[in-house]
C-alpha cells in the first residue's frame, strides 16, 4: 500500500503594507532549506479574481511572469525560479479566480452531491491545490506565500486554510509573518506598533505566528526585538531582522547568519543537515565586486509610471536579467527608462540627441499602438548610429517594421496590430490566432510557454547560444510575415532562427559588417535568466555595450 503523502507546510504572510518583501523572504528561506538537502516547492496565493496574470495591465500588478508551461503568473514566481534555480509552473500559482471557478464548476456538475456549498469547501480547494503542488515534486516542505497583507477581506480564505491545516496537525505547519518596522524621521527610533497590530489581526483569525521577519531600513536592535517578543508572543530567537540590503541576493545569507532555516527545521521536527551554499556566496561576491567600467542602457517602453512615480515592476524580469549580465561581465550599469510616447513627439535630430548618451538600446515587450512610433524611432537610432540593440518580442516585431520602412523602402510598413489597413503588414496574425481573436478569447490564447527554435549557423544567434537547437519562452500573438522574408533578406536582414514546429521566424539580426550588435528575438530570454546562470543573450548584449562605451582595446 503506497505511503500517504505528508509534507510539512510553511505559510508566509505580510503585514502593514504590500511590496514589503514576502516574495524575497519566501524564496530565501526556500533556498536555505533546499541547500540543506530538502525537497522544497513554493506556492503563491493571489487575491484577485483573474484566472491568471495575463490580462492584467503591468502597471496594475507588475510584469506577469511567464513559465515554461505557458502559465502567466505573478512575478514572485520569477523570484522563486531565480533563487531555487528551477522551473515553476501552473501548480505553483493560485488565484481566487481559479479557486472560485473550480468550486462553482464542481457544484454545477453535482460534484458536492447536493450539499450547500460554503466557504469550508473553498478552503478545501485551496488546501488541495497547495498539497498537489508538493506532490508534483514529492516535496518535503511546501512554502506558501499569501498575497496581500493581514487584515484584508480579499485573502481571509487563504488564512483560514492555513488555520485549518494547522488545526489538523500542529507539528506539520508553521507561520512566518513579514512585517514593517518603520523609523519615522521626526521621532528617530523604530516603532513596533504597526507589527503589533498586524499580529493582532492574525490572532483574530486564529493564527499565532511562529516567526516574525522585521523589515526595516536599518538592522533591528535588542530593545525592538524584546518588545516584539513580549507583545507578539514570539520567542526572541524567532524574530528575524531584515534590513534593506544592497542586493536581494544577500538576504539568504542574512537569514542564515540568524539561523532562520535551522530554527524552522527544529520547529518542524526535521533533522538539521549540512548547509551547502558556496555557489550562492560566490555569486554574491561577484555582485559586490567593484566595477571600473560603466554602461547606460536605454529601455524604451510605455509602462513606466504610476501617478507621479516611476515604476520598474512592469519590466521586472528584464531588469533582473540585465543585473545578472552586468555582474557577469563586471560592469556598472545604469538604466535610463525612456518613455516611448514622449520620444515620438521629437523631431529626428532632437530624438537622436536625446539618445546619444546610451551604450545600448532595448525595446521590450509591449502591446497596442500607444507609443509604437517612439519605439520604432529608437530602433532607427540604434541601427543608424550603430548602437547595440536588443529587441524582445514586440522589440523584434518593431525592428522588422523599422527595417522594412527605412531600408527596404516600404514606407507604410507596419504590424497588423497597429495598422490593419497597411499595405505592407510585415508583422501579422497567423490564421489560427485570427480565429481565436474573432471569438474574443484573449486570456491564455497567445503563443505561450517554451518553444523549440532552430538556429542558423555562423550567426550572432549561434555565437550567443552555442547550439543549433534552443528553447525560449514566448508570449505573443503576432508573427513575422513570411511573404516579406526574401526581400528583407535581400536588403540585408538575417533571419537567424525559426521555430521547429511551425517554421515561424523567431530571431532576426544584422551582419557584423553592418552593425556591431543588432539582435532581436520573438522569445523572452529575460524570463529564463538567473543569478547563478545569467542568460547568454544579455551577457552578449552587455559585452557589446561595454565595447560601445569604452572602445579602447583591453
C-alpha positions, 0 to 999 in steps of 0.5 A, a space after each residue: 500500500 503506497 505511503 500517504 503523502 505528508 509534507 510539512 507546510 510553511 505559510 508566509 504572510 505580510 503585514 502593514 503594507 504590500 511590496 514589503 518583501 514576502 516574495 524575497 523572504 519566501 524564496 530565501 528561506 526556500 533556498 536555505 532549506 533546499 541547500 540543506 538537502 530538502 525537497 522544497 516547492 513554493 506556492 503563491 496565493 493571489 487575491 484577485 479574481 483573474 484566472 491568471 496574470 495575463 490580462 492584467 495591465 503591468 502597471 496594475 500588478 507588475 510584469 506577469 511572469 511567464 513559465 515554461 508551461 505557458 502559465 502567466 503568473 505573478 512575478 514572485 514566481 520569477 523570484 522563486 525560479 531565480 533563487 531555487 534555480 528551477 522551473 515553476 509552473 501552473 501548480 505553483 500559482 493560485 488565484 481566487 479566480 481559479 479557486 472560485 471557478 473550480 468550486 462553482 464548476 464542481 457544484 454545477 456538475 453535482 460534484 458536492 452531491 447536493 450539499 450547500 456549498 460554503 466557504 469550508 469547501 473553498 478552503 478545501 480547494 485551496 488546501 488541495 491545490 497547495 498539497 498537489 503542488 508538493 506532490 508534483 515534486 514529492 516535496 518535503 516542505 511546501 512554502 506558501 506565500 499569501 498575497 496581500 497583507 493581514 487584515 484584508 477581506 480579499 485573502 481571509 480564505 487563504 488564512 483560514 486554510 492555513 488555520 485549518 491545516 494547522 488545526 489538523 496537525 500542529 507539528 506539520 505547519 508553521 507561520 512566518 509573518 513579514 512585517 514593517 518596522 518603520 523609523 519615522 524621521 521626526 521621532 528617530 527610533 523604530 516603532 513596533 506598533 504597526 507589527 503589533 497590530 498586524 499580529 493582532 489581526 492574525 490572532 483574530 483569525 486564529 493564527 499565532 505566528 511562529 516567526 516574525 521577519 522585521 523589515 526595516 531600513 536599518 538592522 533591528 536592535 535588542 530593545 525592538 526585538 524584546 518588545 516584539 517578543 513580549 507583545 507578539 508572543 514570539 520567542 526572541 530567537 524567532 524574530 528575524 531582522 531584515 534590513 534593506 540590503 544592497 542586493 536581494 541576493 544577500 538576504 539568504 545569507 542574512 537569514 542564515 547568519 540568524 539561523 532562520 532555516 535551522 530554527 524552522 527545521 527544529 520547529 518542524 521536527 526535521 533533522 538539521 543537515 549540512 548547509 551547502 551554499 558556496 555557489 550562492 556566496 560566490 555569486 554574491 561576491 561577484 555582485 559586490 565586486 567593484 566595477 571600473 567600467 560603466 554602461 547606460 542602457 536605454 529601455 524604451 517602453 510605455 509602462 513606466 509610471 504610476 501617478 507621479 512615480 516611476 515604476 520598474 515592476 512592469 519590466 521586472 524580469 528584464 531588469 533582473 536579467 540585465 543585473 545578472 549580465 552586468 555582474 557577469 561581465 563586471 560592469 556598472 550599469 545604469 538604466 535610463 527608462 525612456 518613455 516611448 510616447 514622449 520620444 515620438 513627439 521629437 523631431 529626428 535630430 532632437 530624438 537622436 540627441 536625446 539618445 546619444 548618451 546610451 551604450 545600448 538600446 532595448 525595446 521590450 515587450 509591449 502591446 497596442 499602438 500607444 507609443 509604437 512610433 517612439 519605439 520604432 524611432 529608437 530602433 532607427 537610432 540604434 541601427 543608424 548610429 550603430 548602437 547595440 540593440 536588443 529587441 524582445 518580442 514586440 522589440 523584434 516585431 518593431 525592428 522588422 517594421 523599422 527595417 522594412 520602412 527605412 531600408 527596404 523602402 516600404 514606407 507604410 510598413 507596419 504590424 497588423 496590430 497597429 495598422 490593419 489597413 497597411 499595405 505592407 503588414 510585415 508583422 501579422 496574425 497567423 490564421 489560427 490566432 485570427 480565429 481565436 481573436 474573432 471569438 474574443 478569447 484573449 486570456 491564455 490564447 497567445 503563443 505561450 510557454 517554451 518553444 523549440 527554435 532552430 538556429 542558423 549557423 555562423 550567426 550572432 544567434 549561434 555565437 550567443 547560444 552555442 547550439 543549433 537547437 534552443 528553447 525560449 519562452 514566448 508570449 505573443 500573438 503576432 508573427 513575422 510575415 513570411 511573404 516579406 522574408 526574401 526581400 528583407 533578406 535581400 536588403 540585408 536582414 538575417 533571419 537567424 532562427 525559426 521555430 521547429 514546429 511551425 517554421 515561424 521566424 523567431 530571431 532576426 539580426 544584422 551582419 557584423 559588417 553592418 552593425 556591431 550588435 543588432 539582435 532581436 528575438 520573438 522569445 523572452 530570454 529575460 524570463 529564463 535568466 538567473 543569478 547563478 546562470 545569467 542568460 547568454 543573450 544579455 551577457 552578449 548584449 552587455 559585452 557589446 555595450 561595454 565595447 560601445 562605451 569604452 572602445 579602447 582595446 583591453 
